[in-house]
Amino acid sequence: MIVKNSPITEGLEAFDIVNLLSCQSKHKYVLLDIETTGFTPKNSQLYMIGCIHFSENSWIQTQWLAETFDEEWKILQEFLTHFQGNFHFITYNGDRFDLPYLTDKKSQCQCIKALPWQSSLDLYKLLKPYKKMLNFSHMKQRDLENFLGFNRKYDVSGKECVTIYQRFLRENQPEQAEILLNHNRQDLLGLLKILSMLTYTLPSAGDFQIEDLSTDQQSFKAVLRLPHKLPKSFSWEDELFHLQGDKEMLAFKTPLSQGRLKKFYPNYSDYFYLPGEDMAVHKSLATYIDRSKKKKATARTCYTWFDCNLNFLNDIPTVKDWLTDYFRLAVSCQ
């Protein structure tokens, strides 16, 4: 078994964003990526586990590489021993692959060590709702890395790694091991880079400050400040709103209708939309309305109207709650 420890010195500010969203100590987070010869634990081998974690006042990358087929259980045992206690594991699509795979392998190897993850943050699941906002056609890890300008160094594909590992089992050449270790390292560094994209989720979590509010005859506008800089600027527009982001600033704009704004309700399945009134009512009230004048509400039609007056504009906590609900709606509708 090869064990390699390498210091990590760049990109660590992204952990502050995770800490803000989850209110957990960033020192309890572990970035995880595994390398296997296939997708099903029963018919494939786990040959490497790689992590970025906090140890002895610094961030370290640790990799365990099996040098023989029989060392699969050994790298798993070392991994589980290393992370005794409750940790929060960060992965990319790990809720569907990495964590279930390790769970099944633990059973196969009859390992008595406890699984170390108290919870997980799957960046794929967290960022997928923002696919349209960021104009992604696909959401593979490398798509996000390319968006962020992260260039892998001397890397090969995962498919090529399987072939190289099979040769490594026969020949055990140092250069083969280095190719495999580097691929896993690039996966982890890419994951660390993608971690910064959680900044895009801050508005729908209510993590922003209102810098300015204004209205004209056609629209309501807000300038907002995020607690962290966006990794890349963006512009997102649909029929409900226009949102632009650059560095730590957001510019939000939505239409006014006769000086009114829409208030959306999240549980739209409990509402009916009245086209003639251009508003939604709760199903308990809709019972008394003719069927031809109502239809089931959707996320986009589950709203009522309220006056965008000075009382509203001067009530900053209420405006912030309204904006947060609006951002959540926008993301959920994609």
GITAFEN-V577410 format. One record per pair of residues at least 4 apart in sequence whose ideal C-beta (glycine too) atoms are under 7 Angstrom apart, sorted by the first residue. I is the first residue (numbers start at 1). J is the second residue. If there is no record, write none. Layout:
i=[I:I]
j=[J:J]
This chain:
i=[1:1:1:1:1:1:1:2:2:2:3:4:4:5:5:6:7:7:8:8:8:8:8:11:11:12:14:14:14:15:15:15:16:16:16:17:17:17:17:17:18:18:18:18:18:18:19:19:20:20:21:21:24:24:27:28:28:29:29:30:30:30:30:30:30:31:31:31:31:31:31:32:32:32:32:32:32:33:33:33:33:33:33:34:34:34:34:34:34:35:35:35:35:36:36:36:36:36:37:37:37:37:37:38:38:39:40:41:41:41:41:45:45:46:46:46:47:47:47:47:48:48:48:48:48:49:49:49:50:50:50:50:50:50:51:52:52:52:52:53:53:54:55:61:61:62:63:63:64:64:64:65:65:65:66:66:66:66:67:67:68:69:71:72:73:73:73:74:75:76:76:76:76:76:77:77:77:78:79:80:80:80:81:83:83:84:85:86:87:87:87:88:88:88:88:89:89:89:89:90:90:90:90:91:91:91:91:92:92:92:92:92:93:93:93:94:94:94:94:95:95:95:95:96:97:98:99:99:99:100:101:102:103:103:104:105:106:106:121:122:123:123:123:124:124:126:126:127:128:129:129:130:130:130:130:131:131:131:132:133:133:134:134:134:136:138:139:141:141:141:142:143:144:144:144:145:145:145:145:147:148:148:148:150:150:152:152:153:154:155:155:155:156:156:156:156:160:161:161:161:162:163:164:164:164:164:165:165:167:167:168:168:168:168:168:171:174:175:176:177:178:179:180:181:182:183:184:185:186:187:188:189:190:191:196:197:199:199:199:199:200:201:202:202:202:202:203:203:203:204:204:204:204:206:206:207:208:208:208:208:209:209:210:210:210:210:210:211:211:211:212:213:213:213:214:215:215:215:215:215:218:218:219:219:219:219:220:220:220:220:221:221:222:222:223:223:224:224:225:225:226:226:226:228:229:229:230:230:230:233:233:234:235:236:237:240:240:241:241:241:241:241:242:243:243:244:244:245:252:256:256:256:259:259:260:260:260:260:261:261:262:262:263:263:263:263:264:264:264:264:264:265:265:265:265:268:268:268:268:270:270:271:271:271:271:271:271:272:272:272:272:272:272:272:272:273:273:273:273:273:274:274:274:274:274:276:279:279:279:280:280:280:280:280:281:281:282:286:289:289:297:297:298:299:299:299:300:307:308:310:311:312:312:313:315:316:317:318:319:320:321:322:323:324:325:326:327:328:329]
j=[64:65:66:67:71:74:75:65:67:177:64:63:181:60:62:61:58:60:12:52:59:60:61:192:193:59:192:195:196:19:26:29:20:26:228:21:196:198:199:228:22:26:29:121:195:198:24:26:207:227:198:205:28:88:54:87:88:88:90:51:53:83:87:89:90:51:52:90:188:191:192:51:89:90:91:94:98:50:98:184:187:188:191:46:48:49:98:101:102:47:48:161:184:44:45:46:47:101:44:45:47:162:165:43:44:44:44:101:104:105:108:69:72:72:76:105:65:66:72:165:63:64:65:180:184:64:75:79:61:63:184:185:187:188:62:59:61:188:192:60:62:59:60:185:188:82:181:184:75:78:79:177:180:181:71:72:74:75:71:172:169:169:75:76:77:109:111:78:79:80:105:106:109:111:81:111:113:82:83:111:113:116:113:87:116:116:116:118:116:117:118:118:119:120:121:94:99:117:120:121:123:191:195:98:99:120:122:123:124:141:191:194:97:122:124:98:99:120:122:99:120:122:125:100:101:102:103:117:120:104:105:106:107:115:108:109:111:115:126:126:127:194:195:128:139:198:201:197:139:331:334:134:200:201:331:136:139:334:334:234:236:147:200:234:143:143:143:145:190:194:146:147:148:194:197:150:190:193:194:232:193:231:232:190:193:186:190:186:182:182:183:186:160:161:179:183:164:165:180:183:166:167:168:176:179:180:169:180:171:176:172:173:176:177:180:176:178:179:180:181:182:183:184:185:186:187:188:189:190:191:192:193:194:195:231:231:226:228:230:231:230:205:207:208:226:227:208:250:327:324:327:328:331:320:324:227:224:225:226:250:224:225:222:224:316:319:320:223:224:225:223:222:313:319:221:219:220:221:256:308:255:256:253:254:255:256:254:256:261:308:252:253:252:323:249:251:250:252:248:249:230:248:250:248:247:248:245:246:247:245:246:245:244:243:242:254:330:252:253:254:326:330:253:250:252:250:251:250:323:260:261:308:307:308:305:306:307:308:306:308:303:305:303:304:306:322:302:303:325:326:329:271:280:302:303:297:298:299:302:282:283:280:281:282:283:297:302:280:281:283:286:294:295:296:297:280:294:295:297:301:279:281:289:293:294:293:303:304:305:297:301:302:303:304:285:286:286:294:293:294:301:302:302:329:332:333:333:312:312:314:315:318:319:319:319:320:321:322:323:324:325:326:327:328:329:330:331:332:333]
